[in-house]
């Protein structure tokens, strides 16, 4: 089971979405797909419309290493999804 940590900016957009949850998934893409199955539209918030990569303003780390959609998840992997903040 991977330990998934999501940014607080997603909570108001998806009813019942917890900030932290345990999830059985083989890769980051698999984890996002499983989350999207339960909270439709979540993938669109995290991935480019083509679905081929994580959005530019979203950063995903697996066990403190920058990750992509194809990054594997092992038992006990910690996945942190961080929404970058910009302004001027």
Secondary structure as the mmCIF struct_conf table of DSSP 4:
data_model
#
loop_
_struct_conf.conf_type_id
_struct_conf.id
_struct_conf.beg_label_comp_id
_struct_conf.beg_label_asym_id
_struct_conf.beg_label_seq_id
_struct_conf.end_label_comp_id
_struct_conf.end_label_asym_id
_struct_conf.end_label_seq_id
STRN STRN1 UNK A 2 UNK A 5
HELX_RH_3T_P HELX_RH_3T_P1 UNK A 8 UNK A 13
BEND BEND1 UNK A 14 UNK A 14
TURN_TY1_P TURN_TY1_P1 UNK A 15 UNK A 16
BEND BEND2 UNK A 19 UNK A 19
STRN STRN2 UNK A 20 UNK A 23
BEND BEND3 UNK A 26 UNK A 26
STRN STRN3 UNK A 27 UNK A 27
HELX_RH_AL_P HELX_RH_AL_P1 UNK A 28 UNK A 38
BEND BEND4 UNK A 39 UNK A 39
TURN_TY1_P TURN_TY1_P2 UNK A 40 UNK A 41
HELX_RH_AL_P HELX_RH_AL_P2 UNK A 42 UNK A 46
STRN STRN4 UNK A 47 UNK A 47
TURN_TY1_P TURN_TY1_P3 UNK A 49 UNK A 50
BEND BEND5 UNK A 51 UNK A 53
STRN STRN5 UNK A 54 UNK A 54
TURN_TY1_P TURN_TY1_P4 UNK A 56 UNK A 57
STRN STRN6 UNK A 58 UNK A 62
TURN_TY1_P TURN_TY1_P5 UNK A 63 UNK A 64
STRN STRN7 UNK A 65 UNK A 66
TURN_TY1_P TURN_TY1_P6 UNK A 69 UNK A 70
STRN STRN8 UNK A 72 UNK A 72
TURN_TY1_P TURN_TY1_P7 UNK A 75 UNK A 76
STRN STRN9 UNK A 78 UNK A 83
#
